[in-house]
Every structure is written in C-alpha cells, then in structure tokens.
Amino acid sequence: MSELCEVVITAPDSDWLYAFARSLVEDGLAASAHNFTPVRSIYTWQGQVQERTEGRMSLHTSRARVADIVARAKREHPHEVPGVSARPIIDGNPDYLTWIATTDRRPSAA
C-alpha cells in the first residue's frame, strides 16, 4: 500500500487549518483529515528558536495527491514556508486502506 500516505500540516490558526482540511477533503485531495489542537511547536526560523501553539492535521491520501496539496498550501497557508510533510502508509486495516484508495478518485491538477 505504499501508494498511500499520511500528509501532516501545521498552522498557527487552528480554525484556518480546520477549514483548509475540510476544503482538501471536499475537493477530493484527501479521503480524510484529522485535526489535533493545540500542539506546542518548537523550531528554528531565521536564526531564532521559536515556540508557539499551533494546530496540526493529518490527511490520508495517495502519493499522487501530495504535489497538489503542497501547491495549495503554498498558495493559501499563512506561513511563508508551510510545514507540509508526507509519510508512506506501509500497512493497516486492509478495508480502511482500500477505502482511502477508492475515495481519492478525482483527477490530479498537476
């Protein structure tokens, strides 16, 4: 099932992140989205260690959708460099994995 993946995105505004996740699911770029709020983020930006409370979401989708999700995040995300990363789904409930694969059927915009 390596064609499936989990895409993780963080954002400083949990309401924005929720709306963004919903739009990705509605537009067929992900089968599902799971929001985790709040999360405490610690990172280096422009030479300074930063700390902030953010929202985090996890999308279940196909690898073919990642480029479209990244492109949309670059256009719409409030951060200059949106935190978007993908991890392969290597195993799990076969019925759930089939559902992800068959829910994600819209043509790619890329």
Contacts in CASP RR format, 6 or more apart in sequence:
PFRMAT RR
TARGET T0000
AUTHOR 0000-0000-0000
METHOD contacts of the structure
MODEL  1
MSELCEVVITAPDSDWLYAFARSLVEDGLAASAHNFTPVRSIYTWQGQVQ
ERTEGRMSLHTSRARVADIVARAKREHPHEVPGVSARPIIDGNPDYLTWI
ATTDRRPSAA
1 89 0 8 1.000
1 90 0 8 1.000
1 91 0 8 1.000
1 92 0 8 1.000
1 97 0 8 1.000
1 101 0 8 1.000
2 63 0 8 1.000
2 88 0 8 1.000
2 89 0 8 1.000
2 90 0 8 1.000
3 62 0 8 1.000
3 63 0 8 1.000
3 64 0 8 1.000
3 101 0 8 1.000
4 60 0 8 1.000
4 61 0 8 1.000
4 62 0 8 1.000
4 63 0 8 1.000
4 88 0 8 1.000
4 89 0 8 1.000
4 97 0 8 1.000
4 100 0 8 1.000
4 101 0 8 1.000
5 60 0 8 1.000
5 61 0 8 1.000
5 62 0 8 1.000
5 63 0 8 1.000
5 66 0 8 1.000
5 86 0 8 1.000
5 87 0 8 1.000
5 88 0 8 1.000
5 89 0 8 1.000
6 58 0 8 1.000
6 59 0 8 1.000
6 60 0 8 1.000
6 86 0 8 1.000
6 87 0 8 1.000
6 89 0 8 1.000
7 30 0 8 1.000
7 58 0 8 1.000
7 59 0 8 1.000
7 61 0 8 1.000
7 65 0 8 1.000
7 66 0 8 1.000
7 69 0 8 1.000
7 84 0 8 1.000
7 85 0 8 1.000
7 86 0 8 1.000
8 56 0 8 1.000
8 57 0 8 1.000
8 58 0 8 1.000
8 59 0 8 1.000
8 83 0 8 1.000
8 84 0 8 1.000
8 85 0 8 1.000
8 86 0 8 1.000
8 87 0 8 1.000
9 17 0 8 1.000
9 20 0 8 1.000
9 21 0 8 1.000
9 56 0 8 1.000
9 57 0 8 1.000
9 59 0 8 1.000
9 69 0 8 1.000
9 73 0 8 1.000
9 77 0 8 1.000
9 82 0 8 1.000
9 83 0 8 1.000
9 84 0 8 1.000
10 17 0 8 1.000
10 39 0 8 1.000
10 41 0 8 1.000
10 54 0 8 1.000
10 55 0 8 1.000
10 56 0 8 1.000
10 57 0 8 1.000
10 83 0 8 1.000
11 17 0 8 1.000
11 20 0 8 1.000
11 54 0 8 1.000
11 55 0 8 1.000
11 77 0 8 1.000
11 78 0 8 1.000
11 79 0 8 1.000
11 82 0 8 1.000
12 52 0 8 1.000
12 54 0 8 1.000
12 55 0 8 1.000
12 78 0 8 1.000
12 79 0 8 1.000
13 55 0 8 1.000
13 78 0 8 1.000
14 35 0 8 1.000
14 37 0 8 1.000
14 38 0 8 1.000
14 54 0 8 1.000
14 55 0 8 1.000
16 78 0 8 1.000
17 35 0 8 1.000
17 37 0 8 1.000
17 55 0 8 1.000
17 56 0 8 1.000
17 57 0 8 1.000
18 35 0 8 1.000
18 57 0 8 1.000
20 57 0 8 1.000
20 73 0 8 1.000
20 76 0 8 1.000
20 77 0 8 1.000
21 30 0 8 1.000
21 33 0 8 1.000
21 35 0 8 1.000
21 57 0 8 1.000
21 59 0 8 1.000
22 33 0 8 1.000
24 30 0 8 1.000
24 33 0 8 1.000
24 59 0 8 1.000
24 69 0 8 1.000
24 72 0 8 1.000
25 31 0 8 1.000
25 32 0 8 1.000
25 33 0 8 1.000
25 59 0 8 1.000
27 106 0 8 1.000
28 65 0 8 1.000
28 103 0 8 1.000
28 104 0 8 1.000
28 105 0 8 1.000
28 106 0 8 1.000
29 59 0 8 1.000
29 61 0 8 1.000
29 65 0 8 1.000
29 68 0 8 1.000
29 69 0 8 1.000
29 72 0 8 1.000
29 104 0 8 1.000
29 106 0 8 1.000
30 59 0 8 1.000
30 60 0 8 1.000
30 61 0 8 1.000
30 65 0 8 1.000
30 69 0 8 1.000
30 104 0 8 1.000
31 60 0 8 1.000
31 61 0 8 1.000
31 99 0 8 1.000
31 100 0 8 1.000
31 103 0 8 1.000
31 104 0 8 1.000
32 59 0 8 1.000
32 60 0 8 1.000
32 100 0 8 1.000
32 103 0 8 1.000
33 57 0 8 1.000
33 58 0 8 1.000
33 59 0 8 1.000
33 60 0 8 1.000
34 57 0 8 1.000
34 58 0 8 1.000
34 59 0 8 1.000
35 55 0 8 1.000
35 56 0 8 1.000
35 57 0 8 1.000
36 55 0 8 1.000
36 56 0 8 1.000
36 57 0 8 1.000
36 58 0 8 1.000
37 54 0 8 1.000
37 55 0 8 1.000
37 56 0 8 1.000
38 53 0 8 1.000
38 54 0 8 1.000
38 55 0 8 1.000
39 53 0 8 1.000
39 54 0 8 1.000
39 55 0 8 1.000
39 56 0 8 1.000
40 51 0 8 1.000
40 52 0 8 1.000
40 53 0 8 1.000
40 54 0 8 1.000
41 50 0 8 1.000
41 51 0 8 1.000
41 52 0 8 1.000
41 53 0 8 1.000
41 54 0 8 1.000
42 49 0 8 1.000
42 50 0 8 1.000
42 51 0 8 1.000
43 49 0 8 1.000
43 50 0 8 1.000
44 50 0 8 1.000
59 69 0 8 1.000
60 89 0 8 1.000
60 100 0 8 1.000
61 69 0 8 1.000
61 100 0 8 1.000
61 104 0 8 1.000
62 100 0 8 1.000
62 101 0 8 1.000
62 104 0 8 1.000
63 86 0 8 1.000
63 88 0 8 1.000
64 108 0 8 1.000
65 104 0 8 1.000
65 108 0 8 1.000
66 86 0 8 1.000
67 108 0 8 1.000
67 110 0 8 1.000
68 108 0 8 1.000
68 109 0 8 1.000
68 110 0 8 1.000
69 84 0 8 1.000
70 82 0 8 1.000
70 84 0 8 1.000
71 109 0 8 1.000
71 110 0 8 1.000
73 82 0 8 1.000
73 83 0 8 1.000
73 84 0 8 1.000
74 82 0 8 1.000
77 83 0 8 1.000
89 97 0 8 1.000
89 100 0 8 1.000
END
